Amino acid sequence: MSSTPPTPPRRKGLARLIHALGYSWAGLRVGWKEPAFRQELLAAVVMVPAAFWLAQDWITRVVLIGSVVFVMVVELLNTAVEAVVNRVGPEWHELSGQAKDLGSAAVLLSLLLCGGIWASVIWRWLQA
């Protein structure tokens, strides 16, 4: 007979928010250990201010910044998938490889989307 450990009481209100922010901060710290995430974050430090300079209206600014944030979100999700796959076991399995490849493809598509958005805005800016 197996016994399940008791579940802790659910937090509510401000305590829940504070703990959720702590978990999010811990996730960002784990992401910082990933070289690709560090590169994307450092690129964001340059690109976000550039969005304020390049964009001629607020919607363009939001799309530029949103595309950069989207890349970082996808990178964090890819890192999470890799961590789960690595946790399952060190031996190679076809499904594990597919999961990692799919995560990598998602990052590639987000980078292409971001690059296309920025290229179109820069093109329009150069034409003005």
Buried (B, 14 or more C-beta within 10 A) or exposed (E): EEEEEEEEEEEEEEEEEEEEEEEEEEEEEBBEEBEBBEEBBEBBEEBBEBBEEBBEEEEBBEBBBBBBBBBBEBBBBBBBBBEEBEEEEEEEEEEBEEBBEEBBEBBEEBBEBBEEBBEEBEEEEEEE
